[in-house]
Amino acid sequence: MTPSEWILYGGEGAGVCALISYAFYRSAVMFLLLLPLGLLYPLFHRKHLKEARLFRLNQQFKEGILILAANLSAGYSIENALANSSQELDMLYGAEGMINREFSGMVRQIRMNQTVEQVFFEFADRSGLEDVRNFAQVFKAAKRSGGDLVAIINHTAGVIRDKAQVREEIMNMTASKKLEQKIMNLIPFFLIFYIDKASPGFFGMMYGTIVGRVLMTVCLGVYGIAFWLSKRILDIPI
């Protein structure tokens, strides 16, 4: 993560701590106690950023494999097809595109006498993408068995494309539900603020007594469980 991302997400975490401490406790002391957790929020958010980045890389890899399969069908050798695919990906995603940097790096490795199977397996290890590893394994088996390499790669590219399309469809189908989830996560805070403004002092006992603070802590725990469950329900593995 860049320093600006640390500052951005650390600020978000601090803001969430301020919102929770005001809505559930009305206590500056509780805000100071929660603040270290908020400042550590970037550490937890890294997983989400990683998943989003891997999703983009996987979508770009799908396009790269389809271009590679088309170049192989046009009669290029696998090495030349990979180099030509890198040039086409440059036009699609730019020189700094993730998949273009990977393909360009693989072309350089092949020119340094590394095998195509090896560079694909190294790409799979770097990225952690299952589709890349599956493609590398299929390519290795096809090349060693002496089968129709072009037909096998075309078939594998089609399977990867279909899987990516299913993933996109699921993302589109759940997009509205994820938006609803985000809205529902904010509803308890809106209710607290609305009642507090409409009926001043209504929550006085909740913030001014030990029993009230314990009850608000229980409510915060229930809210946290509901928040976690909603994310788990919408997290659909493929």
C-alpha positions in Angstrom: 0.0 0.0 0.0 1.2 3.5 -0.8 1.5 6.2 1.9 -1.6 8.0 0.5 -3.6 4.8 0.8 -2.5 4.3 4.4 -3.6 7.9 5.2 -6.9 7.5 3.3 -8.0 4.2 4.9 -6.5 5.1 8.3 -8.7 8.2 8.2 -11.7 6.1 7.2 -11.0 3.8 10.2 -10.8 6.7 12.5 -14.1 8.1 11.2 -15.8 4.8 11.8 -14.5 4.8 15.4 -15.8 8.3 15.9 -19.2 7.3 14.5 -19.4 4.2 16.7 -18.3 6.0 19.9 -20.8 8.8 19.3 -23.7 6.6 18.4 -23.3 3.9 21.0 -21.4 5.6 23.8 -21.2 9.4 23.4 -17.8 9.2 25.0 -14.5 10.7 23.9 -12.7 8.1 26.1 -14.3 5.3 24.1 -13.2 7.0 20.9 -9.6 7.1 22.1 -9.9 3.4 23.1 -11.2 2.5 19.6 -8.9 4.7 17.7 -5.9 2.3 17.5 -8.2 -0.3 15.9 -9.4 2.4 13.4 -5.8 3.3 12.5 -5.1 -0.4 11.9 -8.0 -0.6 9.4 -5.7 -0.4 6.4 -4.2 -3.8 7.5 -7.7 -5.4 7.3 -8.6 -3.5 4.1 -5.6 -4.8 2.3 -7.4 -8.1 1.8 -10.3 -6.4 0.0 -7.8 -4.4 -2.2 -5.9 -7.6 -3.0 -9.1 -9.4 -4.0 -10.2 -6.5 -6.2 -6.8 -6.4 -7.9 -6.8 -10.1 -8.5 -10.2 -9.9 -10.0 -9.0 -7.2 -12.5 -5.9 -9.3 -13.2 -7.9 -12.4 -13.8 -10.2 -10.5 -16.2 -7.2 -9.2 -18.1 -5.6 -12.6 -18.1 -8.8 -13.9 -19.8 -8.3 -11.3 -22.6 -4.6 -12.1 -22.8 -5.3 -15.9 -23.3 -7.9 -15.3 -25.9 -5.5 -13.0 -27.8 -2.8 -15.7 -27.4 -5.1 -18.4 -28.7 -6.0 -16.2 -31.7 -2.3 -15.7 -32.5 -1.6 -19.4 -32.3 -4.5 -20.1 -34.6 -2.9 -17.6 -37.1 0.2 -19.8 -37.2 2.6 -18.1 -34.8 4.8 -20.1 -32.6 4.1 -20.0 -28.9 7.0 -17.7 -28.3 6.1 -15.3 -31.1 2.4 -15.5 -30.2 3.2 -14.4 -26.7 5.3 -11.5 -27.9 2.6 -10.4 -30.3 0.0 -10.8 -27.6 2.0 -8.5 -25.4 1.9 -5.8 -28.0 -1.9 -6.1 -28.4 -2.4 -6.0 -24.7 -0.4 -2.8 -24.6 -3.0 -1.2 -26.8 -5.8 -2.5 -24.6 -4.5 -1.7 -21.1 -1.5 0.5 -21.7 2.1 -0.2 -20.9 1.4 -0.1 -17.1 -1.5 -2.6 -17.3 -1.0 -5.5 -15.0 -1.3 -8.3 -17.6 0.8 -6.4 -20.1 3.6 -6.1 -17.6 3.3 -9.8 -16.9 3.3 -10.8 -20.6 6.2 -8.4 -21.3 8.2 -10.0 -18.4 7.5 -13.5 -19.7 8.7 -12.5 -23.2 11.9 -11.2 -21.7 12.3 -14.4 -19.7 11.8 -16.6 -22.8 14.4 -14.6 -24.6 16.8 -15.5 -21.7 16.2 -19.2 -22.6 13.6 -19.9 -20.0 10.9 -22.3 -21.1 7.3 -21.2 -21.7 6.0 -23.6 -19.1 8.4 -22.2 -16.5 7.5 -18.6 -17.0 3.7 -19.4 -16.8 4.2 -21.3 -13.6 6.2 -18.4 -12.2 3.4 -16.1 -13.2 0.9 -18.4 -11.4 3.1 -18.4 -8.2 3.4 -14.6 -8.3 -0.3 -13.9 -8.8 -1.9 -16.8 -7.0 -4.6 -17.1 -9.7 -6.1 -20.5 -10.1 -6.8 -19.9 -13.8 -3.1 -19.1 -14.5 -2.0 -22.3 -12.8 -4.6 -24.4 -14.6 -3.5 -23.0 -17.9 0.2 -23.6 -17.1 -0.5 -27.2 -16.2 -2.6 -27.8 -19.3 0.1 -26.2 -21.5 2.8 -28.3 -19.9 0.9 -31.5 -20.4 0.0 -30.6 -24.0 3.5 -29.7 -25.0 5.0 -32.8 -23.4 2.4 -35.2 -24.8 2.9 -33.8 -28.4 -0.9 -33.2 -28.8 -2.5 -30.5 -30.9 -1.2 -27.6 -28.9 -3.3 -24.9 -30.7 -6.6 -26.8 -30.2 -5.9 -27.5 -26.6 -5.0 -23.9 -25.8 -8.1 -22.7 -27.7 -10.2 -25.1 -25.6 -8.6 -24.0 -22.4 -9.0 -20.3 -23.3 -12.7 -21.0 -23.9 -13.1 -22.6 -20.5 -11.3 -19.7 -18.8 -13.5 -17.2 -20.7 -16.7 -19.0 -19.7 -15.6 -19.1 -16.1 -14.8 -15.4 -16.2 -18.1 -14.6 -17.7 -19.9 -16.6 -14.9 -17.9 -14.6 -12.4 -18.9 -11.3 -14.0 -22.6 -12.4 -14.1 -22.5 -13.2 -10.4 -20.8 -9.9 -9.6 -23.5 -8.1 -11.6 -26.3 -10.0 -10.0 -25.1 -9.3 -6.5 -24.1 -5.6 -7.1 -27.6 -4.3 -6.2 -27.7 -6.6 -3.0 -24.3 -5.3 -2.0 -25.6 -1.7 -2.3 -28.6 -2.6 -0.2 -26.3 -4.2 2.3 -24.3 -0.9 2.6 -27.5 1.1 3.1 -28.8 -1.3 5.7 -25.5 -1.1 7.6 -26.1 2.6 8.0 -29.8 2.4 9.0 -29.1 1.8 12.7 -27.0 5.0 12.9 -29.7 7.0 11.0 -32.3 5.7 13.4 -30.3 6.7 16.5 -29.5 10.2 15.1 -33.1 10.7 14.0 -34.6 9.7 17.4 -32.0 11.7 19.2 -32.8 14.8 17.3 -36.6 14.3 17.3 -36.8 13.5 21.0 -33.8 15.0 22.8 -32.9 13.1 25.9 -34.6 9.9 24.8 -31.4 8.0 25.0 -30.2 9.7 28.1 -30.4 6.6 30.3 -28.5 4.5 27.7 -25.5 6.8 27.8 -25.6 7.9 31.5 -26.0 4.6 33.4 -23.9 1.4 33.6 -26.8 -0.8 32.6 -27.5 1.5 29.6 -23.8 1.3 28.4 -23.8 -2.5 28.8 -27.0 -2.7 26.7 -25.5 -0.5 24.0 -22.4 -2.7 24.0 -24.6 -5.7 23.4 -26.4 -3.9 20.6 -23.0 -3.0 19.1 -22.0 -6.7 19.3 -25.3 -7.7 17.6 -24.7 -5.1 14.9 -21.2 -6.4 14.3 -22.4 -10.0 13.9 -25.1 -8.8 11.5 -22.5 -6.8 9.5 -20.2 -9.9 9.3 -23.0 -12.2 8.3 -24.2 -9.9 5.5 -20.7 -9.8 4.0 -20.4 -13.6 4.3 -23.8 -14.2 2.6 -22.8 -12.0 -0.4 -19.3 -13.5 -0.7 -20.0 -16.1 -3.3 -16.9 -18.2 -4.2 -16.5 -19.5 -7.8 
